[in-house]
Amino acid sequence: MGLFGFNYNKPGPGVREEDVPKEGIPLYFDIIRHRFFKLVGLNFLYFLVSLPAVIVYFYLSNAALYPVFEKIKVDIADENMAVWTMFFLCSIMISLILTFAGTGPANAGTSYVLSAYVRHKHSWVVSDFFKSIKDNLLNSILIFLLDAFFLFIIILDMNFYAKSLADSSFIVNTLMLMMLLAYLIYILMHFWMYPLMVTYKMKFFDIIKMSFYLAIDNFLINLLLILAGLGLNIIFFSIIYYAGLRFYVLLVALLYTFFQLLGAVFIYPKIMKKVSGYEFKIDEV
């Protein structure tokens, strides 16, 4: 704002439109346009570092989908088709977990690089990615362990609910609904955990507490990200289902970082406005 009320952040005489800082969706597509191949490289790094966590999620997903797999073996006579269907369903579940929960250290790496892009700063993708993993290793591992615990509890609840479905009572249905609601809130908190972790010097429980507050306080942003994450997975897996396994490379190359970038362009401005009292971890804000 100028001396007489002029806003020099708007295009006009002396200010080119392309020089005005972008926000939201325009910023999202501007970053994709200028840093597309860096985002692809970042997505490959994310996937490679996530492989140990993917293996854990694979076994948990198999446990969660076991009743479905048993039914598939009975209903589908073609053994190859049955195996493909089970693999496809398991891949969807793992992809949804990677989209909405993440894999701990790898998410710390991508969050730092994406925060630089949102702040219109340069980032050395490989070195900054691994530096952020190193700096946030303990907190990111704790979050991953908490994720695995929540997923394990959900699997137990789903199996229990499936077995008692025939004679389920009001109490059982209410408890299951409350558990699903708690897990939904936890998913919403996840959108904020890693941006907070890489931006501020915060203890683990402070990250959890502040993530809960921001998740509740920013319902519309969370709703947008939930719908976007589901939409992207539907698009990608529709392509894979109809075009074949060779298009799995799209998931490895594009899906997760491009979704995380969408969250970053909305989340970082919010945490800069609403979070105070903590020392910054990033060099410049």
Secondary structure, DSSP 8 states (H G I E B T S, - for coil): --TTS--TTSSBTTB-GGGS---HHHHHHHHHHHHHHHHHHHHHHHHHHHHHHHHHHHHHHHHHTHHHHHHHHHH---HHHHHHHHHHHHHHHHHHHHHHT--THHHHHHHHHHHHHHTT----HHHHHHHHHHHTHHHHHHHHHHHHHHHHHHHHHHHHHHHTSTT--HHHHHHHHHHHHHHHHHHHHHHHHHHHHHHB---HHHHHHHHHHHHHHTHHHHHHHHHHHHHHHHHHHHHHHHH-GGGHHHIIIIIHHHHHHHHHHHHHHHHHHH--SS-B-SS--
